[in-house]
Amino acid sequence: MDWTWFHKLASPPHFYRIAGRLAPGLGWPALVLILAGLYGGLVFAPADFQQGDGFRILYVHAPSAWLSMFIYAMMAIAAGIGLIWRMKLAHAVAIAAAPIGAWFTFLALATGSLWGKPMWGTWWVWDARLTSELILLFLYLGFLALHASIDDTQRADRAAAVLALVGIVNLPIIHYSVYWWNTLHQGSTITKLGRPSITLDMLWPLLVMLVGFTLFFGAVLTRRVQAEVLRRERNAAWLRAELAR
């Protein structure tokens, strides 16, 4: 098998050029899908028979919660690749993804609180899933703070990578917390064996939003990785030649 493409992708100059073309190709479809998903969720989907229109916050909450975990897993994998194979670009991806993941985690917690007030009668409970999601936010912030606290970039990359890999144990706790402990948070409605516990007219806008949010993340990530490559490679000859074009 020819792995030339993989080595090229791990090259900062090659990735920098690809990212510049990739971001618009992800961003515009993301915008279309998010608008379509919002319209479907707010207009076409019927009110829930128990929660009424309050369930509609699901169309922002669920994609945010999904991305909060997906981004952390991706960040930890990238950090691990950088730690083991000493790929500078992998560390750049990890540090570029962390703030995006932190914002999606905050959005998941905020929208969950907005939903919880009318449904549970309180903004916050120390529920197993809510608590483990809050820990995830602290892991993101800790990763960023640790990296920023070390002046040497290589040492900062290695230290933050270790923290990211240790923190990945929290992801299965978040996912399975609704099964392992008594919890107020509802169980899975889509990612489970059997049919989803949601009707098709409610489901399709949610799936569209999930794809739209994921593409949006990809578009923002490529731009942030480009900026991180610029910061790390600012004295490189290839970058001066690229910017002079």
N, C-alpha and C positions, 0 to 999 in steps of 0.2 A: 504493500500500500504506500502510495506517495504522500508523505506528510509535509511536503514543501509548503502547501497552503497554510498549515498550522504555524510553521515557523515564520512565515511572512506575516500572518495575523498578529503574532506576538511581537513583531517589530514596531516600535513607536512610529517611525516614518510611514510605514505601510498602513497602519491602523489610522493614523491621523488623516490620511487622504481618504480612506474608505469612510470614516466617520463623517467627514464633510459632505459626502454624497448620501449617506444613509439617513441622517437626521431628518431631512425634509420628507423622505420616503416613508418614514414612520410617523412623523408629526401630523401630516395632513389626514391620513386614514384614521389616526387616533381621534382627531377633532371631529370628523364625520361620524365615527362610531359612537363617541361620547354624546354628541348631540342627538343622534338617533336613539340611543339607549335611554337618555333622559326623557325624550319625548314619549317613547314607548312606556316607560315606567311611570311618568307623571300623568299621561293622558289616556293611553290605551289600556293599561293594566287596571283591572277592577280593584275596588277597596277590599281589604282582607276582612273576612267575616268576624274575626275577633278583634284585630288591631285597628280596623278602619283604615283611614288614609295614613295613619302614623307609620305603617309598615314601609312606606315609600322611601324612607331614609336608608332602607336596605340597599338601594341602588348606588349609594355612595359608600355606605359602611362596609358592605361585603367586599367590593373590589379593593378598598383601602386595606382591610384586614388581610386579604389574600396577598397583596403586594408587600405588606409589612413583613410577612414571613418569607415570601419568595425572594425579596431583595436581600434579606439577611442571609438566606442560604446561598445565594449567588455571591454575596460579598465574602462570606466565609470560604467558599470554594476558591474564589479568586485570590484571597489572602493566603490560603493554603498552597495554591500553585506558586505564588510568589515566594513563599517561605521555603518550599521544597526545591523548586527548580530555579529560583532566583530570577524570575521574570519581572523586570521593572514595570512592564505594562500591566501585569496582573495586580500589582500593588496599586497602580494608578486607578484601575477599575474599582478596586475595593474602596479606596478613599473617596472616589467620585460618587459611588453608589450610596455611601453611608448617610449623607444628609437627606437624600431623596427618601430612603427607607425610614429615617426618623420622622420626616414630615407625614408620610403615609401612616405610620404608627400613631402619631398624634391625631391625625384625622380620624382613624378608626376609633380611638378612645373618645374623641370629642363627639362624633356622631353616635357612638354607642351610649354616651351619657345623655345626649338629647333624646334618644329613643327610650332610655331607661326611666327618665323622669315621669312621663305619663303612663308607662307600662308597669313599672315597679314602684313608683311613688318616690323615687330617690334618684339623685344624679349619679351616685356611685355606691357600689357595695364591694366588699372584699371577696368577690367571687373568684373561683379558681382561674377561669379564663381571663377575666379582667385583670387580675393581679399578674398573671404570667405575661399578658400583653404589655402591662406597664413595665415589667422587668425588661421586656424586649426594647422598649423606648430607652430605658437606662443603659442597656447594652450598646445601643447605637451611640448615645451621647458619650458613654465611657470610651468607646472606640475612637470617636473624634477627639475627645479631650486628651486621651493618652497620646494619640498621634501628634497633636498640636503641642504637647508639653515637651517633646524631645526635638532638639534643634537638628540633629543629624538625621537626614531623611531615611537612610538605610536602617538605622537603629529604630527609628519611629515605625517604619514599615514592619519590621520583625516583631516588635513588641505588640503593636496593634493586631497583627495577624494572629498571634497566640491568643489574645483576648477574644477575637472573633471566633476562633475554632473552639475555645472553651464554651463560649456562649451559645453555640449551636445546639447544645443539649436542651435549651429552653423551647425549641421549636416543636418537638413531639409533645412536650408538656402542654403547650398552647392548644395543639390540635386535639389531643386526647383528654384534656382536662374535663370536658363535659361528660365523658364516659367513666373516668376514674373516680371522680368525686361528685357529691351532691352539689348541684349548681343551678343558679337561676337562669343562666344563659341557655338558650335553646340549642338542641343538637344540630348536626349537619342536615342541610336540606338538599344539597346537590352532591357533595363528595361522600357518597355512601353506597353500599350495595343495594340493589333494587332501584325502583323508580324514585326520582326526586320528589320531596314532600312539598311541591309547589306546582301550580297549574301552568300550562304552557304559555298562556297569555301574560303571566307574571314572570315566567322563566326566561323567555327570549330577550326581553330588555336587560335582564341581569347578565346573561351571557354576553350580550353585545357590550355592556359596560365593562365587564371583566377583560374582554379583548381590547377595548378602547383604552382602558387605564394601563394595561400592560404595554401597548404600543406607545402610549404617552411616556411611560417610564423609559422605554428604549430610546425614544427621541431625546429626552432630557439627558439620559446617561451618556449618549454618544457625544453630546456637546460638552458635558462636564468632563468626560475623559479627554477630549481635545484640549480643554483648558488646563487640565492637570498635566498633560504631556507638554504643553507649552511651558508650564512652570518648571517641570523637571528637566526639560531639554533646552532651556533658554540659551545655553551657550553652545549648543551643538551646531556643527557646520550645516547639516541637512536642513535644520530649521531656518537658518538664515537664508539658505537657498530657496526654501519653500515660500517664505514670506516675501522674498524679492521677486517672485514670479508675477 
